Every structure is written in C-alpha cells, then in structure tokens.
Amino acid sequence: MQKGLLPAFIFAISILICGCGQPAMGPGNANCGFVADDVDIIGLTSVEQSSEKPNTSTISVYAALLDAFDSSFKFPATFRFELYQFVPRSSQPKGKRIIIWDDYDLNYAAANNRYWNDFLRAYHFELDLKSDLLEKGTYVLQVTCLTAESRRLTDIFELDY
C-alpha cells in the first residue's frame, strides 16, 4: 500500500467503526427539535372582580412558552399556578402560600387549543379566587410548567389586588 493511502484507509475504517455520532442539541444547531426553554407570565395578567358572583375574583393569567430563541409557541405541557404573599425588600419575594389551583393538563391537542390565544401567542387561564382570602396589596403569582421532556420551568409575577 502506498504511503499516502494508509492514513486515508485508517480514517475510513475509523468512521465505519465509530460512526459520525449525533449532532449536539442547542440553539445553534439547525437539526435540534422545538422544545420549551422558558415560561413567562405576560404583563396583561390581572385580577378582575366578578360581577356575577359576589365575593369572587378572577385572576386572568397570560402565560407564554418560549423556545431557545425567545419565540412563543404552542407546546404540550402541564401548568400549575400558585399564589403567595408578597415579602417586600427581599431577594425571595414569595411568602406563605395562599392557594394552589388544580393543574391544567395541556398535553392533549383539544385541551391545549382551548387555552391558546393565537393573537397574543400565549395561553390564557382564568383562575377563580374568593375575594375574602385576600386583602388589598401585592401578591406573587407563580407558574410552574412541566413539559413532556420532564423539564420544570417556572416564572413569578407580582400581582396587585
């Protein structure tokens, strides 16, 4: 065998034995799948007094799932919402938990579409709240999003009541 062919032959054999491997996943790789990278409670979130039910309010929550490029998109996930007392002048603003709502399982297309607001590119949830649980002031609303890949994404939002 010629001197120049030996390295090429060894390289070809090593490729056949080892393979090329899988490309690394990440935002710079065009082959990566779409995955939820973050969840964000949008500033349209607010508390609304119910005109139909006395002593009842509704927290109107707008939450967006974001990919690695901060673009919002529809994605199967489970959303959990919790409301906490606000602790002022603290690095950890969540105080005592006041309420936790039942999970919203959006892993099925019909349920996912029911809460999706295409115009805002975000999910919209209506959380019922008995007004007698709260006094006027600031609270912390937390969303936890559990994705199909077992990722846990969270965001908090200061909510004035």
Secondary structure, 3 states (H helix, E strand, C coil): CCCCHHHHHHHHHHHHHHCCCCCCCCCCCCCCCCCCCEEEECCCCEEEECCCCCCEEEEEEEEEEECCCCCECCCCEEEEEEEEEECCCCCCCEEEEEEECCCEECCCHHHHHHHEECCCCEEEEEEEEEHHHCCCCEEEEEEEEEECCCCEEEEEEEEEC
